[in-house]
Amino acid sequence: MSEVIIGMDELEERLNRSGMTTEGLKEVLEEASSIAVKTAVMGIDGGAGIAVRSISREINPMSARVYSAMPKARQESIELGRPSGTPVEEIIGQIARWRKAVGHPEPARVIAEGIRERGVKGRFFMAAAKQKVEEDLPRLLNNMAKNIEDKF
């Protein structure tokens, strides 16, 4: 079918009627969120345990969200790490829960005192996921544009 497109309103109507933009955007959001999840999982030491299982995504018609379902304090401690000098009392509860969940043999107080002395490096798994999507987005959008062009 040939069609003459005169203005922006007509172009928008044609793209919406054919579903080209919504299908293309859905594909971009699916792929971008998949990239983000994979990158976040790899950032948590290749992925084992509760932290990896907490990474999830939501895809809506106009947006996608990748997030960790862990409690905020737990996610931040993995993402950002903990500086040396962190008071034992401030982290002992979280360390005790983590220790029990993973079956760590050391007492929670010993682990917390080690963190107070040396700190813990952050994994920056969500920051890495965001960066990877930002790097891949031009390619994803170019593919979307090419697919729309081919169908148009």
C-alpha positions as CSV (number, residue, x, y, z in Angstrom):
1,M,0.0,0.0,0.0
2,S,1.3,3.4,-0.9
3,E,0.5,6.4,1.1
4,V,1.4,10.1,0.8
5,I,2.3,11.6,4.2
6,I,1.8,15.4,4.3
7,G,2.5,16.6,7.8
8,M,3.5,15.6,11.3
9,D,0.0,14.8,12.4
10,E,-0.4,12.4,9.4
11,L,3.0,10.8,10.0
12,E,2.2,10.3,13.7
13,E,-1.2,8.8,12.9
14,R,0.4,6.4,10.4
15,L,3.1,5.3,12.8
16,N,0.6,4.8,15.6
17,R,-1.9,3.0,13.4
18,S,0.6,0.5,12.2
19,G,2.1,-0.1,15.6
20,M,5.6,0.5,14.3
21,T,6.7,2.8,17.0
22,T,5.1,1.0,19.9
23,E,6.5,-2.4,18.7
24,G,9.9,-0.9,18.2
25,L,10.0,0.8,21.5
26,K,8.8,-2.3,23.3
27,E,11.7,-4.2,21.7
28,V,14.2,-1.5,22.7
29,L,12.9,-1.6,26.3
30,E,13.0,-5.4,26.5
31,E,16.6,-5.6,25.2
32,A,17.8,-2.6,27.3
33,S,16.3,-4.0,30.5
34,S,17.7,-7.5,29.7
35,I,21.2,-5.9,29.2
36,A,20.8,-4.1,32.5
37,V,19.8,-7.2,34.5
38,K,22.6,-9.3,33.0
39,T,25.2,-6.5,33.8
40,A,23.9,-6.1,37.4
41,V,24.0,-9.8,38.0
42,M,27.6,-10.0,36.7
43,G,28.5,-7.1,38.9
44,I,27.5,-9.1,42.0
45,D,30.4,-11.5,41.6
46,G,28.9,-13.4,38.6
47,G,25.8,-14.1,40.5
48,A,24.9,-16.3,43.4
49,G,22.5,-15.9,46.3
50,I,19.8,-13.6,47.5
51,A,21.4,-10.4,45.9
52,V,21.2,-11.9,42.4
53,R,17.7,-13.2,42.8
54,S,16.6,-9.8,43.9
55,I,17.4,-8.1,40.6
56,S,14.2,-7.7,38.6
57,R,12.7,-5.6,35.9
58,E,9.4,-4.0,35.0
59,I,8.5,-3.0,31.4
60,N,5.7,-0.6,30.7
61,P,4.6,0.8,27.3
62,M,6.9,3.8,27.6
63,S,9.5,2.9,30.1
64,A,11.5,0.1,31.7
65,R,12.9,-0.2,35.2
66,V,15.6,-2.5,36.6
67,Y,15.9,-2.7,40.3
68,S,16.9,-4.7,43.3
69,A,14.2,-5.9,45.6
70,M,16.7,-6.1,48.5
71,P,16.1,-3.7,51.4
72,K,17.7,-0.3,50.6
73,A,20.4,-0.6,53.3
74,R,21.5,-4.0,52.0
75,Q,21.5,-2.8,48.3
76,E,23.5,0.3,49.2
77,S,26.1,-1.7,51.2
78,I,26.7,-3.9,48.2
79,E,26.6,-1.1,45.7
80,L,28.6,1.5,47.5
81,G,30.6,-0.6,50.0
82,R,31.3,0.5,53.5
83,P,34.1,2.9,54.6
84,S,36.6,1.9,57.3
85,G,35.5,3.3,60.6
86,T,31.9,2.3,60.2
87,P,30.6,1.7,63.8
88,V,30.0,-1.9,64.6
89,E,26.7,-1.1,66.3
90,E,25.5,0.5,63.0
91,I,25.9,-2.6,61.0
92,I,25.8,-5.6,63.4
93,G,22.1,-6.4,62.7
94,Q,22.5,-6.4,59.0
95,I,25.7,-8.4,59.2
96,A,24.0,-11.0,61.5
97,R,21.1,-11.4,59.0
98,W,23.6,-11.7,56.0
99,R,25.8,-14.2,58.0
100,K,22.8,-16.4,58.7
101,A,21.4,-16.3,55.2
102,V,24.7,-17.3,53.6
103,G,25.9,-19.6,56.3
104,H,29.1,-17.7,57.0
105,P,31.1,-19.4,59.9
106,E,32.5,-16.2,61.5
107,P,30.5,-14.5,64.3
108,A,28.7,-11.3,63.1
109,R,30.7,-9.2,65.5
110,V,34.0,-10.4,64.1
111,I,32.9,-9.6,60.5
112,A,31.6,-6.1,61.6
113,E,34.9,-5.4,63.4
114,G,36.8,-6.3,60.2
115,I,34.6,-3.9,58.2
116,R,35.2,-1.2,60.8
117,E,39.0,-1.7,60.4
118,R,39.3,-2.3,56.6
119,G,36.0,-1.2,55.0
120,V,34.4,-3.1,52.1
121,K,34.7,-2.2,48.4
122,G,31.5,-1.4,46.6
123,R,30.4,-3.6,43.7
124,F,28.7,-0.7,41.8
125,F,26.5,-3.3,40.1
126,M,23.5,-1.0,39.4
127,A,25.9,1.8,38.3
128,A,27.5,-0.6,35.8
129,A,24.1,-1.7,34.5
130,K,23.1,1.9,33.9
131,Q,26.4,2.7,32.1
132,K,26.1,-0.4,29.9
133,V,22.5,0.5,28.8
134,E,23.7,4.1,28.1
135,E,26.5,2.7,26.0
136,D,24.2,0.3,24.1
137,L,21.2,2.7,23.7
138,P,22.4,4.4,20.4
139,R,22.7,0.9,18.8
140,L,19.3,-0.2,20.1
141,L,17.7,3.0,18.8
142,N,19.4,2.7,15.4
143,N,18.1,-0.8,15.1
144,M,14.6,0.4,16.0
145,A,14.8,3.2,13.4
146,K,16.0,0.7,10.7
147,N,13.2,-1.7,11.5
148,I,10.6,1.2,11.3
149,E,12.2,2.3,8.0
150,D,12.1,-1.2,6.6
151,K,8.4,-1.6,7.5
152,F,7.4,1.9,6.4
